[in-house]
Amino acid sequence: MNQKIQLLSESIGKVIVGKNDTVIRLIASLLCEGHVLLEDVPGVGKTQLITALSRSIGGKFNRIQLTPDVMPSDIAGFTMLDQSTGEFVYKDGAVMCNFMLADEINRASPKVQSALLEAMEERQISLDGTTHKLPQPFLVMATQNPVETYGTFHLPEAQMDRFFMKLSMGYPDAAEEMKILERTEKHNPIQNIEAPVMHVEDITALQQAVKDIRVTDQVKEYIVSIVGSTRDDRNVTLGISPRGSIALYKAAKAFAFIYERDYVTPDDVKTAAVSVLAHRIILSPQGKSQFGTSEAYIRDLLENVAVPAMGK
């Protein structure tokens, strides 16, 4: 594993117990400048995960608890009159940071959800005719509870497609939960991260390095075959868009970089596929009956799409 990624992963591991795969996928999203939707039940460490990431890098971290009465100005900011100068001054919203936790995003109104779209896609906000650039790097990690539906708003497909990956932490096993009890006995585990292990400039450099990873035409065709298979399948109502194929392409490069290769293999594509693609499709009634979940459908798809032979 890349030494810097290993260092960052170990720092987050001082807070998060036993979720190495989720941590690596979160880091891969960051390397691709992609946002993450973390869907899981309450109390499994979603907030701690993004807090540990921001504390390990030393970036600015903002958290907003989304409820139906949150306004778009809470996200994007607002302008107000400075009475001393007579000029309008911009006041930061929650997005003016490096790491933003949008907690329980599906409890926000559609107006607030749409306020996130420009920030997530364009890395900027437009307010009163003025464009404000967001800091770099910029990562939104949104959480939602898959169990509760009362008082929630459906997350639109356009918003779902903006998320680079959809992740889940899951419950810890018995040994992991014992370790969690020990860590939380005397203090909040976030205090275990005493200082950042890298800075935002380091992340920007790593993001550029990921872009230089080589991808052969065979692997590109493999990605296109996987994505294309979802568009003419009667098990799928909504197939994967070109944004999904771009995301899978970038994610595969990130995994190759993390494991210290300068080229992408089909296994990198497979590693990324479920997290990158499953939330971008809608199964038909027949697909739901046969596969149950989008994740199961993508796993089955990977078993049936021909894997290209890689030359030496």
C-alpha positions in Angstrom: 0.0 0.0 0.0 1.1 3.6 -0.7 3.0 4.9 2.3 1.0 8.1 2.7 -2.3 6.3 2.3 -1.2 3.8 4.9 -0.3 6.6 7.3 -3.7 8.3 6.8 -5.5 5.0 7.2 -3.7 4.2 10.4 -4.5 7.6 11.8 -8.2 7.1 11.1 -7.9 3.6 12.6 -7.0 5.2 15.9 -10.7 6.3 16.0 -12.6 3.8 13.8 -12.3 0.1 14.8 -12.2 -2.6 12.2 -13.7 -0.8 9.2 -10.5 -0.8 7.1 -12.4 -1.5 3.8 -14.7 1.5 4.4 -11.8 3.7 5.3 -9.9 2.8 2.2 -12.9 3.5 0.0 -13.5 6.8 1.7 -9.8 7.7 1.0 -10.2 6.5 -2.7 -13.2 8.9 -3.0 -11.1 11.7 -1.7 -8.3 11.0 -4.1 -10.9 11.2 -7.0 -12.4 14.4 -5.6 -15.6 12.5 -5.1 -18.4 12.8 -2.5 -19.6 10.0 -0.3 -23.1 8.9 0.8 -22.9 6.8 4.0 -26.1 5.0 4.5 -26.3 3.1 7.8 -28.2 2.8 11.1 -27.5 5.3 13.9 -24.6 4.8 16.2 -22.1 2.9 14.0 -19.5 5.7 13.7 -20.5 7.7 10.6 -19.8 11.1 12.2 -16.6 9.9 13.8 -15.3 8.6 10.4 -15.5 12.0 8.7 -14.2 13.8 11.8 -11.3 11.5 12.0 -10.5 12.0 8.3 -10.5 15.8 8.7 -8.5 15.7 11.9 -5.9 13.5 10.2 -5.5 15.9 7.3 -5.8 19.1 9.2 -8.4 20.6 6.9 -11.4 22.8 7.9 -14.3 20.6 9.0 -18.0 21.8 9.1 -21.0 19.8 10.2 -24.6 20.6 9.5 -27.5 18.7 11.0 -30.1 18.7 8.3 -33.7 19.1 9.3 -36.8 20.3 7.4 -36.3 23.9 8.7 -32.7 24.2 7.5 -32.6 26.9 4.7 -30.5 26.9 1.5 -28.6 30.0 2.9 -27.4 27.7 5.7 -25.6 25.7 3.0 -24.5 28.3 0.5 -24.2 31.3 2.8 -25.7 34.8 2.3 -24.9 38.4 1.7 -25.6 41.2 4.2 -25.2 44.9 4.3 -22.1 46.1 6.2 -23.4 49.3 7.7 -19.9 50.7 8.3 -19.0 50.5 4.6 -22.4 50.5 2.9 -21.3 47.4 0.9 -22.8 43.9 0.8 -20.6 41.3 2.3 -20.7 37.5 1.8 -21.0 35.4 4.9 -19.8 31.8 4.6 -22.3 28.9 4.6 -21.6 25.3 5.7 -19.9 24.4 2.3 -17.0 26.8 2.8 -14.7 24.1 4.2 -12.6 21.1 3.1 -14.7 18.4 4.7 -18.5 18.8 5.2 -20.7 16.4 7.0 -24.3 16.7 5.9 -25.9 14.6 8.6 -29.2 12.9 7.7 -29.4 14.5 4.3 -32.8 12.9 3.6 -34.4 15.0 6.3 -33.5 18.2 4.4 -36.1 19.8 2.1 -35.7 19.5 -1.7 -34.7 23.2 -1.8 -31.8 22.5 0.6 -30.8 19.3 -1.3 -30.7 21.3 -4.5 -28.5 23.9 -2.9 -25.8 21.2 -2.5 -25.8 20.3 -6.2 -23.8 23.2 -7.6 -21.3 23.0 -4.7 -20.8 19.2 -5.2 -20.5 19.3 -8.9 -18.9 22.6 -9.7 -16.9 23.2 -6.4 -18.4 26.7 -6.3 -21.6 28.6 -5.3 -23.3 31.4 -7.1 -25.0 34.0 -4.9 -26.4 37.4 -5.9 -24.5 37.3 -9.2 -21.1 36.5 -7.6 -19.3 33.1 -7.8 -17.5 31.9 -4.7 -14.9 29.1 -5.2 -14.8 26.4 -2.6 -11.6 25.4 -0.8 -9.6 22.5 -2.2 -9.8 19.7 -1.5 -13.6 19.6 -0.9 -15.4 16.5 0.2 -19.1 16.1 1.2 -19.9 13.1 3.2 -23.7 12.8 3.7 -25.4 10.3 5.9 -28.8 8.9 5.9 -30.7 6.3 8.0 -32.1 3.5 5.7 -34.6 2.5 8.3 -36.6 5.6 9.2 -38.8 7.2 6.6 -41.1 9.4 8.7 -40.2 13.1 8.2 -37.8 12.4 5.4 -37.6 13.5 1.8 -36.7 11.1 -1.0 -33.2 11.9 -2.3 -33.6 12.6 -6.0 -31.8 10.5 -8.6 -29.9 13.6 -9.8 -28.6 14.1 -6.3 -27.7 10.4 -5.8 -25.7 10.5 -9.1 -23.6 13.3 -7.6 -22.2 11.0 -5.0 -19.1 9.2 -6.1 -19.6 6.3 -3.8 -22.2 4.9 -1.5 -20.8 3.2 1.6 -22.0 1.3 4.6 -20.1 0.6 7.8 -22.2 -2.1 9.3 -22.2 -3.4 12.9 -18.9 -4.4 14.5 -18.2 -8.0 15.4 -17.8 -9.0 19.1 -14.0 -8.4 19.2 -14.3 -5.0 17.5 -17.1 -4.0 19.9 -15.0 -4.9 22.9 -12.2 -2.7 21.6 -14.7 0.1 21.0 -15.8 -0.1 24.7 -12.2 0.1 25.8 -11.5 3.1 23.6 -14.5 5.1 24.8 -14.1 4.3 28.5 -12.2 7.5 29.5 -12.4 9.9 26.6 -13.7 10.4 23.0 -11.5 8.3 20.7 -11.2 11.3 18.3 -8.6 12.6 20.9 -6.4 9.8 19.9 -5.5 11.8 16.8 -3.2 14.3 18.4 -2.0 16.0 15.2 -2.5 15.8 11.4 -0.5 13.3 9.5 -0.7 15.3 6.3 -2.0 18.6 5.0 -4.5 19.6 2.4 -1.6 20.4 0.0 -0.5 16.8 0.2 -4.0 15.6 -0.7 -4.0 17.9 -3.8 -0.7 16.4 -4.9 -2.0 12.8 -4.4 -5.1 13.7 -6.4 -2.9 14.8 -9.3 -0.8 11.6 -9.0 -4.0 9.5 -9.4 -4.8 11.2 -12.6 -1.5 10.0 -14.1 -2.3 6.3 -13.6 -2.4 4.5 -16.9 -5.5 2.7 -18.2 -5.3 0.4 -21.2 -8.0 0.3 -23.9 -9.0 -3.2 -22.8 -9.8 -2.0 -19.3 -11.7 1.0 -20.7 -13.7 -1.4 -22.8 -14.4 -3.5 -19.8 -15.7 -0.5 -17.9 -18.0 0.5 -20.8 -19.2 -3.2 -21.1 -20.2 -3.2 -17.4 -22.0 0.1 -17.6 -23.6 -0.6 -21.0 -25.0 -3.9 -19.7 -27.3 -2.0 -17.3 -28.9 0.1 -20.0 -30.7 -2.7 -22.0 -31.5 -5.1 -19.2 -35.1 -5.7 -18.3 -34.1 -6.1 -14.6 -33.2 -2.4 -14.6 -35.5 0.6 -14.9 -32.8 3.2 -14.8 -29.3 2.3 -16.1 -26.0 3.8 -15.3 -25.2 7.2 -16.9 -21.9 8.3 -18.4 -21.2 10.0 -15.1 -21.2 6.6 -13.6 -18.7 5.2 -16.1 -16.4 8.2 -15.5 -16.7 7.6 -11.7 -15.8 3.9 -12.1 -12.8 4.9 -14.3 -11.5 7.3 -11.7 -12.1 4.9 -8.8 -10.2 2.1 -10.5 -7.2 4.5 -11.0 -7.4 5.4 -7.3 -7.3 1.8 -6.1 -4.3 1.1 -8.4 -2.5 4.1 -6.9 -3.4 3.0 -3.3 -1.8 -0.4 -4.0 1.2 1.1 -5.6 0.7 0.3 -9.3 1.0 2.8 -12.1 -1.6 1.0 -14.2 -5.2 -0.3 -13.7 -6.2 -3.9 -13.8 -9.7 -5.4 -14.1 -9.5 -6.3 -10.4 -9.3 -2.6 -9.6 -12.5 -2.1 -11.6 -14.2 -5.0 -9.7 -13.1 -3.6 -6.4 -14.7 -0.3 -7.1 -17.8 -1.3 -9.0 -20.4 -2.0 -6.2 -19.6 1.1 -4.2 -19.6 3.3 -7.3 -22.4 1.9 -9.4 -25.1 0.3 -7.1 -26.7 3.6 -6.0 -26.9 4.8 -9.6 -29.4 2.2 -10.9 -33.1 1.5 -10.2 -34.1 -2.1 -10.4 -37.4 -3.1 -12.1 -39.9 -5.1 -10.2 -38.5 -8.2 -11.9 -35.0 -7.2 -10.9 -36.0 -6.6 -7.3 -37.6 -10.0 -7.2 -34.6 -11.7 -8.7 -31.7 -9.9 -7.0 -33.3 -8.1 -4.0 -30.8 -5.2 -3.9 -28.8 -3.1 -6.4 -25.6 -4.3 -4.8 -26.5 -7.9 -5.5 -27.3 -7.1 -9.1 -23.9 -5.4 -9.6 -22.1 -8.4 -8.1 -24.0 -10.7 -10.4 -23.2 -8.5 -13.4 -19.5 -8.6 -12.6 -19.7 -12.4 -12.7 -21.2 -12.4 -16.2 -19.3 -9.6 -18.0 -16.2 -11.0 -19.8 -12.9 -9.9 -18.1 -10.3 -8.8 -20.6 -7.0 -10.6 -20.8 -4.1 -8.3 -19.8 -1.0 -8.3 -21.8 2.4 -8.2 -20.2 
